[in-house]
Each structure stands twice: as structure tokens, then as C-alpha cells.
Amino acid sequence: MRLPPIPPSELSNEQRGLYDTLKAGIDRQFQGFQTARADGALLGPFNPWLHEPRIGRAVWELTEAVSACGALPEKARQVAILATGARFKASFELYAHVQVARDKGLAEDKVATITAGQRPADLSPDEAAVYDAAAALNAGGVLPRPVYDRVQAAFGPRGIAELIHLVGLYAMVCTTLNGFDVPVPEQQVDPAS
């Protein structure tokens, strides 16, 4: 871990404003996994965002915008997020979204296969289209037209736009996590413990 988590008592005024915004959004959107230490210091990508509040605020606004699209079913969103986390081998991302995917009803064998970097054989047609698009985007280059068309046929123009932005957002989140070597919570020392 390259950036120490910041306890709320040590936040600057600019960091405090972002902390409050992040905390409210986390409480609303991200349940089922640990996002803060006992002393209130945020974990995961939220901590690097607090260290650079101008960047953090912009990334959070993008996160909120992509989350509000609503064109993709929740299971399909989790397929794309897990495929991206697996591609980047971002441990905190996989830790968090394995739980979210389970909570959203994605079958355990699908979760396990995707996090291992493989395409499950039993994906629904819509999940398969999303997985293929996420895998192609994460591999680099132009999204192949047949894959683009499959996603658009399944979810419409808003759906393909949401998917592309979702994969891009989570690629950035994974890069942040990997760049700052953000571990899963059980690998972090909590001074309040």
C-alpha cells in the first residue's frame, strides 16, 4: 500500500467535502464489502481519490453518472466489472465486486470462472454479449463490429454506451488500485484494532 488511509480527523477541508460525498454514495451503492476501517478511513479506490480530491471528485462524478444509466441489467454490469477486474488482476476490485455480483444474483460458478479470467460456458446470451465486449475492450483495439452489434441489439444504443463507459471506468479504477498497490482489507493494518 503506497498511500496510507486517512482517518477522518486528519482530512483537510477539501478532503472532508469529498469524504462526505463518497461516504454517502458508498452507503447508498456499495454494500456487502468493507469500504472503511474502524476509524472511518476509506479503503479501496476511495483512499487514493481522497489523496487527490480534485481528481477524486471527478472520478466519483463519473462513477455516479455511469451507475445512473440503468440500461444494463445488474448481472450484466457485474459480468463486465468482474471481467475488467480479472483482466487487470486488481485484488481490491475483485474482492469488492465478487460480493456485489453474488448479492445481485450472479451464480457462484460464473463468478469464479470470470474472476479466473475465463468466459463461463453457461452465460445467458445477454451476459455473453457483455462479457465478450468487456474482454475485447480490455484487450485493446477497436471493439469488433459483430460484438458491438450484439450488445446494441440486446440493450440498445444507451446500453452499448453504458457498457463502454463502464469498462473504461473500471479499467481506470483497476489502474488506480494497482498503481497505488491497494490491498484487500484483511491485508491492511487498522490502527483502531
PyMOL commands that set and color helices and strands:
alter all, ss='L'
color gray80, all
select helices_A, chain A and resi 8-10+13-29+46-51+53-67+74-88+91-103+108-115+125-139+145-179+185-187
alter helices_A, ss='H'
color red, helices_A
deselect
rebuild
show_as cartoon
